[in-house]
């Protein structure tokens, strides 16, 4: 089985290029606080959109209350 030292120069360049991305990911980790903030922000945005959808739905059905649909 061939080792990395037996490979050509092109394979070594590709390997080092891929490792550069892996090492950059380790230095750009998100902290626990930023992940928790994203979760809480997403929850609040979802609740706000659901509340807005509920209000619009109620306004629509209140406007339709007296209509029977007959011409």
mmCIF file of the N, C-alpha and C atoms, coordinates in Angstrom:
data_MODEL
# 
_entry.id   MODEL 
# 
loop_
_atom_site.group_PDB 
_atom_site.id 
_atom_site.type_symbol 
_atom_site.label_atom_id 
_atom_site.label_alt_id 
_atom_site.label_comp_id 
_atom_site.label_asym_id 
_atom_site.label_entity_id 
_atom_site.label_seq_id 
_atom_site.pdbx_PDB_ins_code 
_atom_site.Cartn_x 
_atom_site.Cartn_y 
_atom_site.Cartn_z 
_atom_site.occupancy 
_atom_site.B_iso_or_equiv 
_atom_site.pdbx_formal_charge 
_atom_site.auth_seq_id 
_atom_site.auth_comp_id 
_atom_site.auth_asym_id 
_atom_site.auth_atom_id 
_atom_site.pdbx_PDB_model_num 
ATOM 1   N N  . UNK A 1 1  ? 0.833   -1.164 0.000  1.00 0.00 ? 1  UNK A N  1 
ATOM 2   C CA . UNK A 1 1  ? 0.000   0.000  0.000  1.00 0.00 ? 1  UNK A CA 1 
ATOM 3   C C  . UNK A 1 1  ? 0.886   1.238  0.000  1.00 0.00 ? 1  UNK A C  1 
ATOM 4   N N  . UNK A 1 2  ? 0.506   2.226  -0.791 1.00 0.00 ? 2  UNK A N  1 
ATOM 5   C CA . UNK A 1 2  ? 1.329   3.419  -0.936 1.00 0.00 ? 2  UNK A CA 1 
ATOM 6   C C  . UNK A 1 2  ? 1.045   4.402  0.188  1.00 0.00 ? 2  UNK A C  1 
ATOM 7   N N  . UNK A 1 3  ? 2.101   5.061  0.630  1.00 0.00 ? 3  UNK A N  1 
ATOM 8   C CA . UNK A 1 3  ? 1.924   6.087  1.656  1.00 0.00 ? 3  UNK A CA 1 
ATOM 9   C C  . UNK A 1 3  ? 1.902   7.457  0.996  1.00 0.00 ? 3  UNK A C  1 
ATOM 10  N N  . UNK A 1 4  ? 1.723   8.498  1.799  1.00 0.00 ? 4  UNK A N  1 
ATOM 11  C CA . UNK A 1 4  ? 1.648   9.854  1.270  1.00 0.00 ? 4  UNK A CA 1 
ATOM 12  C C  . UNK A 1 4  ? 2.975   10.279 0.656  1.00 0.00 ? 4  UNK A C  1 
ATOM 13  N N  . UNK A 1 5  ? 4.090   9.717  1.139  1.00 0.00 ? 5  UNK A N  1 
ATOM 14  C CA . UNK A 1 5  ? 5.395   10.091 0.595  1.00 0.00 ? 5  UNK A CA 1 
ATOM 15  C C  . UNK A 1 5  ? 5.614   9.482  -0.776 1.00 0.00 ? 5  UNK A C  1 
ATOM 16  N N  . UNK A 1 6  ? 4.874   8.440  -1.137 1.00 0.00 ? 6  UNK A N  1 
ATOM 17  C CA . UNK A 1 6  ? 5.011   7.809  -2.434 1.00 0.00 ? 6  UNK A CA 1 
ATOM 18  C C  . UNK A 1 6  ? 4.167   8.498  -3.506 1.00 0.00 ? 6  UNK A C  1 
ATOM 19  N N  . UNK A 1 7  ? 3.250   9.376  -3.114 1.00 0.00 ? 7  UNK A N  1 
ATOM 20  C CA . UNK A 1 7  ? 2.344   10.019 -4.061 1.00 0.00 ? 7  UNK A CA 1 
ATOM 21  C C  . UNK A 1 7  ? 3.051   11.127 -4.814 1.00 0.00 ? 7  UNK A C  1 
ATOM 22  N N  . UNK A 1 8  ? 2.424   11.544 -5.895 1.00 0.00 ? 8  UNK A N  1 
ATOM 23  C CA . UNK A 1 8  ? 2.968   12.629 -6.684 1.00 0.00 ? 8  UNK A CA 1 
ATOM 24  C C  . UNK A 1 8  ? 2.739   13.981 -6.030 1.00 0.00 ? 8  UNK A C  1 
ATOM 25  N N  . UNK A 1 9  ? 3.329   14.991 -6.628 1.00 0.00 ? 9  UNK A N  1 
ATOM 26  C CA . UNK A 1 9  ? 3.231   16.344 -6.089 1.00 0.00 ? 9  UNK A CA 1 
ATOM 27  C C  . UNK A 1 9  ? 1.794   16.850 -6.163 1.00 0.00 ? 9  UNK A C  1 
ATOM 28  N N  . UNK A 1 10 ? 1.058   16.514 -7.198 1.00 0.00 ? 10 UNK A N  1 
ATOM 29  C CA . UNK A 1 10 ? -0.315  16.976 -7.342 1.00 0.00 ? 10 UNK A CA 1 
ATOM 30  C C  . UNK A 1 10 ? -1.212  16.475 -6.231 1.00 0.00 ? 10 UNK A C  1 
ATOM 31  N N  . UNK A 1 11 ? -1.030  15.230 -5.829 1.00 0.00 ? 11 UNK A N  1 
ATOM 32  C CA . UNK A 1 11 ? -1.844  14.660 -4.760 1.00 0.00 ? 11 UNK A CA 1 
ATOM 33  C C  . UNK A 1 11 ? -1.534  15.352 -3.444 1.00 0.00 ? 11 UNK A C  1 
ATOM 34  N N  . UNK A 1 12 ? -0.260  15.669 -3.205 1.00 0.00 ? 12 UNK A N  1 
ATOM 35  C CA . UNK A 1 12 ? 0.123   16.363 -1.977 1.00 0.00 ? 12 UNK A CA 1 
ATOM 36  C C  . UNK A 1 12 ? -0.479  17.763 -1.936 1.00 0.00 ? 12 UNK A C  1 
ATOM 37  N N  . UNK A 1 13 ? -0.503  18.453 -3.074 1.00 0.00 ? 13 UNK A N  1 
ATOM 38  C CA . UNK A 1 13 ? -1.077  19.796 -3.129 1.00 0.00 ? 13 UNK A CA 1 
ATOM 39  C C  . UNK A 1 13 ? -2.568  19.747 -2.835 1.00 0.00 ? 13 UNK A C  1 
ATOM 40  N N  . UNK A 1 14 ? -3.284  18.770 -3.422 1.00 0.00 ? 14 UNK A N  1 
ATOM 41  C CA . UNK A 1 14 ? -4.715  18.638 -3.179 1.00 0.00 ? 14 UNK A CA 1 
ATOM 42  C C  . UNK A 1 14 ? -4.975  18.298 -1.721 1.00 0.00 ? 14 UNK A C  1 
ATOM 43  N N  . UNK A 1 15 ? -4.172  17.415 -1.155 1.00 0.00 ? 15 UNK A N  1 
ATOM 44  C CA . UNK A 1 15 ? -4.333  17.038 0.246  1.00 0.00 ? 15 UNK A CA 1 
ATOM 45  C C  . UNK A 1 15 ? -4.117  18.241 1.160  1.00 0.00 ? 15 UNK A C  1 
ATOM 46  N N  . UNK A 1 16 ? -3.081  19.020 0.924  1.00 0.00 ? 16 UNK A N  1 
ATOM 47  C CA . UNK A 1 16 ? -2.814  20.196 1.746  1.00 0.00 ? 16 UNK A CA 1 
ATOM 48  C C  . UNK A 1 16 ? -3.908  21.242 1.580  1.00 0.00 ? 16 UNK A C  1 
ATOM 49  N N  . UNK A 1 17 ? -4.457  21.374 0.367  1.00 0.00 ? 17 UNK A N  1 
ATOM 50  C CA . UNK A 1 17 ? -5.547  22.324 0.139  1.00 0.00 ? 17 UNK A CA 1 
ATOM 51  C C  . UNK A 1 17 ? -6.789  21.924 0.917  1.00 0.00 ? 17 UNK A C  1 
ATOM 52  N N  . UNK A 1 18 ? -7.073  20.624 0.952  1.00 0.00 ? 18 UNK A N  1 
ATOM 53  C CA . UNK A 1 18 ? -8.232  20.146 1.711  1.00 0.00 ? 18 UNK A CA 1 
ATOM 54  C C  . UNK A 1 18 ? -8.006  20.310 3.208  1.00 0.00 ? 18 UNK A C  1 
ATOM 55  N N  . UNK A 1 19 ? -6.815  20.091 3.689  1.00 0.00 ? 19 UNK A N  1 
ATOM 56  C CA . UNK A 1 19 ? -6.519  20.222 5.108  1.00 0.00 ? 19 UNK A CA 1 
ATOM 57  C C  . UNK A 1 19 ? -6.595  21.685 5.550  1.00 0.00 ? 19 UNK A C  1 
ATOM 58  N N  . UNK A 1 20 ? -6.322  22.620 4.647  1.00 0.00 ? 20 UNK A N  1 
ATOM 59  C CA . UNK A 1 20 ? -6.407  24.035 4.978  1.00 0.00 ? 20 UNK A CA 1 
ATOM 60  C C  . UNK A 1 20 ? -7.843  24.383 5.372  1.00 0.00 ? 20 UNK A C  1 
ATOM 61  N N  . UNK A 1 21 ? -8.821  23.832 4.666  1.00 0.00 ? 21 UNK A N  1 
ATOM 62  C CA . UNK A 1 21 ? -10.218 24.063 5.001  1.00 0.00 ? 21 UNK A CA 1 
ATOM 63  C C  . UNK A 1 21 ? -10.607 23.450 6.328  1.00 0.00 ? 21 UNK A C  1 
ATOM 64  N N  . UNK A 1 22 ? -10.091 22.281 6.629  1.00 0.00 ? 22 UNK A N  1 
ATOM 65  C CA . UNK A 1 22 ? -10.403 21.612 7.900  1.00 0.00 ? 22 UNK A CA 1 
ATOM 66  C C  . UNK A 1 22 ? -9.815  22.402 9.060  1.00 0.00 ? 22 UNK A C  1 
ATOM 67  N N  . UNK A 1 23 ? -8.593  22.867 8.917  1.00 0.00 ? 23 UNK A N  1 
ATOM 68  C CA . UNK A 1 23 ? -7.960  23.627 9.994  1.00 0.00 ? 23 UNK A CA 1 
ATOM 69  C C  . UNK A 1 23 ? -8.644  24.972 10.191 1.00 0.00 ? 23 UNK A C  1 
ATOM 70  N N  . UNK A 1 24 ? -9.136  25.575 9.134  1.00 0.00 ? 24 UNK A N  1 
ATOM 71  C CA . UNK A 1 24 ? -9.840  26.849 9.260  1.00 0.00 ? 24 UNK A CA 1 
ATOM 72  C C  . UNK A 1 24 ? -11.165 26.669 9.987  1.00 0.00 ? 24 UNK A C  1 
ATOM 73  N N  . UNK A 1 25 ? -11.803 25.523 9.842  1.00 0.00 ? 25 UNK A N  1 
ATOM 74  C CA . UNK A 1 25 ? -13.063 25.271 10.523 1.00 0.00 ? 25 UNK A CA 1 
ATOM 75  C C  . UNK A 1 25 ? -12.857 25.165 12.031 1.00 0.00 ? 25 UNK A C  1 
ATOM 76  N N  . UNK A 1 26 ? -11.732 24.642 12.433 1.00 0.00 ? 26 UNK A N  1 
ATOM 77  C CA . UNK A 1 26 ? -11.476 24.491 13.859 1.00 0.00 ? 26 UNK A CA 1 
ATOM 78  C C  . UNK A 1 26 ? -11.295 25.839 14.535 1.00 0.00 ? 26 UNK A C  1 
ATOM 79  N N  . UNK A 1 27 ? -10.733 26.814 13.849 1.00 0.00 ? 27 UNK A N  1 
ATOM 80  C CA . UNK A 1 27 ? -10.510 28.120 14.457 1.00 0.00 ? 27 UNK A CA 1 
ATOM 81  C C  . UNK A 1 27 ? -11.761 28.984 14.404 1.00 0.00 ? 27 UNK A C  1 
ATOM 82  N N  . UNK A 1 28 ? -12.741 28.648 13.580 1.00 0.00 ? 28 UNK A N  1 
ATOM 83  C CA . UNK A 1 28 ? -13.951 29.458 13.436 1.00 0.00 ? 28 UNK A CA 1 
ATOM 84  C C  . UNK A 1 28 ? -15.157 28.771 14.060 1.00 0.00 ? 28 UNK A C  1 
ATOM 85  N N  . UNK A 1 29 ? -14.981 28.172 15.223 1.00 0.00 ? 29 UNK A N  1 
ATOM 86  C CA . UNK A 1 29 ? -16.101 27.507 15.895 1.00 0.00 ? 29 UNK A CA 1 
ATOM 87  C C  . UNK A 1 29 ? -17.043 28.537 16.502 1.00 0.00 ? 29 UNK A C  1 
ATOM 88  N N  . UNK A 1 30 ? -18.294 28.171 16.628 1.00 0.00 ? 30 UNK A N  1 
ATOM 89  C CA . UNK A 1 30 ? -19.273 29.023 17.281 1.00 0.00 ? 30 UNK A CA 1 
ATOM 90  C C  . UNK A 1 30 ? -19.313 28.682 18.757 1.00 0.00 ? 30 UNK A C  1 
ATOM 91  N N  . UNK A 1 31 ? -19.478 29.706 19.580 1.00 0.00 ? 31 UNK A N  1 
ATOM 92  C CA . UNK A 1 31 ? -19.546 29.460 21.016 1.00 0.00 ? 31 UNK A CA 1 
ATOM 93  C C  . UNK A 1 31 ? -20.944 28.965 21.384 1.00 0.00 ? 31 UNK A C  1 
ATOM 94  N N  . UNK A 1 32 ? -21.072 28.492 22.603 1.00 0.00 ? 32 UNK A N  1 
ATOM 95  C CA . UNK A 1 32 ? -22.351 27.980 23.088 1.00 0.00 ? 32 UNK A CA 1 
ATOM 96  C C  . UNK A 1 32 ? -23.378 29.105 23.130 1.00 0.00 ? 32 UNK A C  1 
ATOM 97  N N  . UNK A 1 33 ? -22.929 30.293 23.518 1.00 0.00 ? 33 UNK A N  1 
ATOM 98  C CA . UNK A 1 33 ? -23.838 31.432 23.597 1.00 0.00 ? 33 UNK A CA 1 
ATOM 99  C C  . UNK A 1 33 ? -24.396 31.835 22.251 1.00 0.00 ? 33 UNK A C  1 
ATOM 100 N N  . UNK A 1 34 ? -23.574 31.779 21.202 1.00 0.00 ? 34 UNK A N  1 
ATOM 101 C CA . UNK A 1 34 ? -24.069 32.162 19.884 1.00 0.00 ? 34 UNK A CA 1 
ATOM 102 C C  . UNK A 1 34 ? -25.047 31.127 19.334 1.00 0.00 ? 34 UNK A C  1 
ATOM 103 N N  . UNK A 1 35 ? -24.824 29.869 19.629 1.00 0.00 ? 35 UNK A N  1 
ATOM 104 C CA . UNK A 1 35 ? -25.762 28.825 19.195 1.00 0.00 ? 35 UNK A CA 1 
ATOM 105 C C  . UNK A 1 35 ? -27.079 28.965 19.949 1.00 0.00 ? 35 UNK A C  1 
ATOM 106 N N  . UNK A 1 36 ? -27.007 29.203 21.250 1.00 0.00 ? 36 UNK A N  1 
ATOM 107 C CA . UNK A 1 36 ? -28.224 29.383 22.036 1.00 0.00 ? 36 UNK A CA 1 
ATOM 108 C C  . UNK A 1 36 ? -28.975 30.630 21.587 1.00 0.00 ? 36 UNK A C  1 
ATOM 109 N N  . UNK A 1 37 ? -28.257 31.689 21.271 1.00 0.00 ? 37 UNK A N  1 
ATOM 110 C CA . UNK A 1 37 ? -28.892 32.904 20.769 1.00 0.00 ? 37 UNK A CA 1 
ATOM 111 C C  . UNK A 1 37 ? -29.596 32.673 19.452 1.00 0.00 ? 37 UNK A C  1 
ATOM 112 N N  . UNK A 1 38 ? -28.991 31.875 18.582 1.00 0.00 ? 38 UNK A N  1 
ATOM 113 C CA . UNK A 1 38 ? -29.626 31.563 17.302 1.00 0.00 ? 38 UNK A CA 1 
ATOM 114 C C  . UNK A 1 38 ? -30.895 30.743 17.506 1.00 0.00 ? 38 UNK A C  1 
ATOM 115 N N  . UNK A 1 39 ? -30.869 29.816 18.449 1.00 0.00 ? 39 UNK A N  1 
ATOM 116 C CA . UNK A 1 39 ? -32.045 28.994 18.723 1.00 0.00 ? 39 UNK A CA 1 
ATOM 117 C C  . UNK A 1 39 ? -33.171 29.851 19.300 1.00 0.00 ? 39 UNK A C  1 
ATOM 118 N N  . UNK A 1 40 ? -32.837 30.701 20.267 1.00 0.00 ? 40 UNK A N  1 
ATOM 119 C CA . UNK A 1 40 ? -33.859 31.557 20.878 1.00 0.00 ? 40 UNK A CA 1 
ATOM 120 C C  . UNK A 1 40 ? -34.400 32.545 19.849 1.00 0.00 ? 40 UNK A C  1 
ATOM 121 N N  . UNK A 1 41 ? -33.533 33.121 19.030 1.00 0.00 ? 41 UNK A N  1 
ATOM 122 C CA . UNK A 1 41 ? -33.978 34.044 17.986 1.00 0.00 ? 41 UNK A CA 1 
ATOM 123 C C  . UNK A 1 41 ? -34.896 33.378 16.984 1.00 0.00 ? 41 UNK A C  1 
ATOM 124 N N  . UNK A 1 42 ? -34.579 32.158 16.607 1.00 0.00 ? 42 UNK A N  1 
ATOM 125 C CA . UNK A 1 42 ? -35.420 31.418 15.679 1.00 0.00 ? 42 UNK A CA 1 
ATOM 126 C C  . UNK A 1 42 ? -36.777 31.114 16.302 1.00 0.00 ? 42 UNK A C  1 
ATOM 127 N N  . UNK A 1 43 ? -36.783 30.744 17.572 1.00 0.00 ? 43 UNK A N  1 
ATOM 128 C CA . UNK A 1 43 ? -38.040 30.470 18.265 1.00 0.00 ? 43 UNK A CA 1 
ATOM 129 C C  . UNK A 1 43 ? -38.914 31.725 18.341 1.00 0.00 ? 43 UNK A C  1 
ATOM 130 N N  . UNK A 1 44 ? -38.315 32.862 18.682 1.00 0.00 ? 44 UNK A N  1 
ATOM 131 C CA . UNK A 1 44 ? -39.079 34.107 18.765 1.00 0.00 ? 44 UNK A CA 1 
ATOM 132 C C  . UNK A 1 44 ? -39.611 34.536 17.402 1.00 0.00 ? 44 UNK A C  1 
ATOM 133 N N  . UNK A 1 45 ? -38.800 34.388 16.363 1.00 0.00 ? 45 UNK A N  1 
ATOM 134 C CA . UNK A 1 45 ? -39.252 34.752 15.020 1.00 0.00 ? 45 UNK A CA 1 
ATOM 135 C C  . UNK A 1 45 ? -40.398 33.845 14.578 1.00 0.00 ? 45 UNK A C  1 
ATOM 136 N N  . UNK A 1 46 ? -40.322 32.559 14.897 1.00 0.00 ? 46 UNK A N  1 
ATOM 137 C CA . UNK A 1 46 ? -41.385 31.622 14.544 1.00 0.00 ? 46 UNK A CA 1 
ATOM 138 C C  . UNK A 1 46 ? -42.680 31.967 15.268 1.00 0.00 ? 46 UNK A C  1 
ATOM 139 N N  . UNK A 1 47 ? -42.575 32.283 16.559 1.00 0.00 ? 47 UNK A N  1 
ATOM 140 C CA . UNK A 1 47 ? -43.764 32.665 17.317 1.00 0.00 ? 47 UNK A CA 1 
ATOM 141 C C  . UNK A 1 47 ? -44.370 33.964 16.794 1.00 0.00 ? 47 UNK A C  1 
ATOM 142 N N  . UNK A 1 48 ? -43.531 34.927 16.418 1.00 0.00 ? 48 UNK A N  1 
ATOM 143 C CA . UNK A 1 48 ? -44.033 36.192 15.888 1.00 0.00 ? 48 UNK A CA 1 
ATOM 144 C C  . UNK A 1 48 ? -44.757 35.971 14.558 1.00 0.00 ? 48 UNK A C  1 
ATOM 145 N N  . UNK A 1 49 ? -44.197 35.146 13.696 1.00 0.00 ? 49 UNK A N  1 
ATOM 146 C CA . UNK A 1 49 ? -44.845 34.865 12.407 1.00 0.00 ? 49 UNK A CA 1 
ATOM 147 C C  . UNK A 1 49 ? -46.144 34.088 12.591 1.00 0.00 ? 49 UNK A C  1 
ATOM 148 N N  . UNK A 1 50 ? -46.158 33.167 13.533 1.00 0.00 ? 50 UNK A N  1 
ATOM 149 C CA . UNK A 1 50 ? -47.392 32.421 13.806 1.00 0.00 ? 50 UNK A CA 1 
ATOM 150 C C  . UNK A 1 50 ? -48.463 33.350 14.361 1.00 0.00 ? 50 UNK A C  1 
ATOM 151 N N  . UNK A 1 51 ? -48.092 34.274 15.234 1.00 0.00 ? 51 UNK A N  1 
ATOM 152 C CA . UNK A 1 51 ? -49.045 35.237 15.764 1.00 0.00 ? 51 UNK A CA 1 
ATOM 153 C C  . UNK A 1 51 ? -49.588 36.153 14.680 1.00 0.00 ? 51 UNK A C  1 
ATOM 154 N N  . UNK A 1 52 ? -48.725 36.594 13.785 1.00 0.00 ? 52 UNK A N  1 
ATOM 155 C CA . UNK A 1 52 ? -49.169 37.433 12.668 1.00 0.00 ? 52 UNK A CA 1 
ATOM 156 C C  . UNK A 1 52 ? -50.118 36.667 11.748 1.00 0.00 ? 52 UNK A C  1 
ATOM 157 N N  . UNK A 1 53 ? -49.809 35.413 11.467 1.00 0.00 ? 53 UNK A N  1 
ATOM 158 C CA . UNK A 1 53 ? -50.681 34.596 10.626 1.00 0.00 ? 53 UNK A CA 1 
ATOM 159 C C  . UNK A 1 53 ? -52.042 34.402 11.296 1.00 0.00 ? 53 UNK A C  1 
ATOM 160 N N  . UNK A 1 54 ? -52.057 34.207 12.621 1.00 0.00 ? 54 UNK A N  1 
ATOM 161 C CA . UNK A 1 54 ? -53.320 34.042 13.344 1.00 0.00 ? 54 UNK A CA 1 
ATOM 162 C C  . UNK A 1 54 ? -54.158 35.318 13.282 1.00 0.00 ? 54 UNK A C  1 
ATOM 163 N N  . UNK A 1 55 ? -53.523 36.464 13.474 1.00 0.00 ? 55 UNK A N  1 
ATOM 164 C CA . UNK A 1 55 ? -54.250 37.731 13.410 1.00 0.00 ? 55 UNK A CA 1 
ATOM 165 C C  . UNK A 1 55 ? -54.835 37.982 12.023 1.00 0.00 ? 55 UNK A C  1 
ATOM 166 N N  . UNK A 1 56 ? -54.050 37.711 10.993 1.00 0.00 ? 56 UNK A N  1 
ATOM 167 C CA . UNK A 1 56 ? -54.559 37.891 9.636  1.00 0.00 ? 56 UNK A CA 1 
ATOM 168 C C  . UNK A 1 56 ? -55.706 36.923 9.338  1.00 0.00 ? 56 UNK A C  1 
ATOM 169 N N  . UNK A 1 57 ? -55.624 35.705 9.828  1.00 0.00 ? 57 UNK A N  1 
ATOM 170 C CA . UNK A 1 57 ? -56.676 34.713 9.633  1.00 0.00 ? 57 UNK A CA 1 
ATOM 171 C C  . UNK A 1 57 ? -57.963 35.160 10.320 1.00 0.00 ? 57 UNK A C  1 
ATOM 172 N N  . UNK A 1 58 ? -57.841 35.668 11.558 1.00 0.00 ? 58 UNK A N  1 
ATOM 173 C CA . UNK A 1 58 ? -59.039 36.155 12.277 1.00 0.00 ? 58 UNK A CA 1 
ATOM 174 C C  . UNK A 1 58 ? -59.658 37.354 11.578 1.00 0.00 ? 58 UNK A C  1 
ATOM 175 N N  . UNK A 1 59 ? -58.822 38.263 11.083 1.00 0.00 ? 59 UNK A N  1 
ATOM 176 C CA . UNK A 1 59 ? -59.356 39.436 10.371 1.00 0.00 ? 59 UNK A CA 1 
ATOM 177 C C  . UNK A 1 59 ? -60.102 39.005 9.111  1.00 0.00 ? 59 UNK A C  1 
ATOM 178 N N  . UNK A 1 60 ? -59.561 38.018 8.410  1.00 0.00 ? 60 UNK A N  1 
ATOM 179 C CA . UNK A 1 60 ? -60.207 37.531 7.192  1.00 0.00 ? 60 UNK A CA 1 
ATOM 180 C C  . UNK A 1 60 ? -61.561 36.906 7.510  1.00 0.00 ? 60 UNK A C  1 
ATOM 181 N N  . UNK A 1 61 ? -61.622 36.038 8.515  1.00 0.00 ? 61 UNK A N  1 
ATOM 182 C CA . UNK A 1 61 ? -62.879 35.364 8.823  1.00 0.00 ? 61 UNK A CA 1 
ATOM 183 C C  . UNK A 1 61 ? -63.901 36.306 9.450  1.00 0.00 ? 61 UNK A C  1 
ATOM 184 N N  . UNK A 1 62 ? -63.472 37.333 10.163 1.00 0.00 ? 62 UNK A N  1 
ATOM 185 C CA . UNK A 1 62 ? -64.416 38.320 10.686 1.00 0.00 ? 62 UNK A CA 1 
ATOM 186 C C  . UNK A 1 62 ? -65.016 39.138 9.550  1.00 0.00 ? 62 UNK A C  1 
ATOM 187 N N  . UNK A 1 63 ? -64.223 39.395 8.514  1.00 0.00 ? 63 UNK A N  1 
ATOM 188 C CA . UNK A 1 63 ? -64.758 40.154 7.378  1.00 0.00 ? 63 UNK A CA 1 
ATOM 189 C C  . UNK A 1 63 ? -65.733 39.302 6.557  1.00 0.00 ? 63 UNK A C  1 
ATOM 190 N N  . UNK A 1 64 ? -65.638 37.991 6.646  1.00 0.00 ? 64 UNK A N  1 
ATOM 191 C CA . UNK A 1 64 ? -66.493 37.081 5.888  1.00 0.00 ? 64 UNK A CA 1 
ATOM 192 C C  . UNK A 1 64 ? -67.709 36.633 6.692  1.00 0.00 ? 64 UNK A C  1 
ATOM 193 N N  . UNK A 1 65 ? -67.858 37.059 7.924  1.00 0.00 ? 65 UNK A N  1 
ATOM 194 C CA . UNK A 1 65 ? -68.881 36.547 8.837  1.00 0.00 ? 65 UNK A CA 1 
ATOM 195 C C  . UNK A 1 65 ? -70.306 36.716 8.300  1.00 0.00 ? 65 UNK A C  1 
ATOM 196 N N  . UNK A 1 66 ? -70.640 37.859 7.758  1.00 0.00 ? 66 UNK A N  1 
ATOM 197 C CA . UNK A 1 66 ? -72.019 38.091 7.332  1.00 0.00 ? 66 UNK A CA 1 
ATOM 198 C C  . UNK A 1 66 ? -72.310 37.646 5.914  1.00 0.00 ? 66 UNK A C  1 
ATOM 199 N N  . UNK A 1 67 ? -71.342 37.137 5.194  1.00 0.00 ? 67 UNK A N  1 
ATOM 200 C CA . UNK A 1 67 ? -71.532 36.752 3.787  1.00 0.00 ? 67 UNK A CA 1 
ATOM 201 C C  . UNK A 1 67 ? -71.901 35.293 3.688  1.00 0.00 ? 67 UNK A C  1 
ATOM 202 N N  . UNK A 1 68 ? -72.907 34.997 2.842  1.00 0.00 ? 68 UNK A N  1 
ATOM 203 C CA . UNK A 1 68 ? -73.343 33.617 2.691  1.00 0.00 ? 68 UNK A CA 1 
ATOM 204 C C  . UNK A 1 68 ? -72.794 32.958 1.446  1.00 0.00 ? 68 UNK A C  1 
ATOM 205 N N  . UNK A 1 69 ? -72.300 33.722 0.530  1.00 0.00 ? 69 UNK A N  1 
ATOM 206 C CA . UNK A 1 69 ? -71.750 33.161 -0.689 1.00 0.00 ? 69 UNK A CA 1 
ATOM 207 C C  . UNK A 1 69 ? -72.725 33.112 -1.822 1.00 0.00 ? 69 UNK A C  1 
ATOM 208 N N  . UNK A 1 70 ? -74.012 33.485 -1.588 1.00 0.00 ? 70 UNK A N  1 
ATOM 209 C CA . UNK A 1 70 ? -75.021 33.484 -2.654 1.00 0.00 ? 70 UNK A CA 1 
ATOM 210 C C  . UNK A 1 70 ? -75.014 34.825 -3.375 1.00 0.00 ? 70 UNK A C  1 
ATOM 211 N N  . UNK A 1 71 ? -75.316 34.776 -4.657 1.00 0.00 ? 71 UNK A N  1 
ATOM 212 C CA . UNK A 1 71 ? -75.330 35.999 -5.468 1.00 0.00 ? 71 UNK A CA 1 
ATOM 213 C C  . UNK A 1 71 ? -76.708 36.627 -5.402 1.00 0.00 ? 71 UNK A C  1 
# 
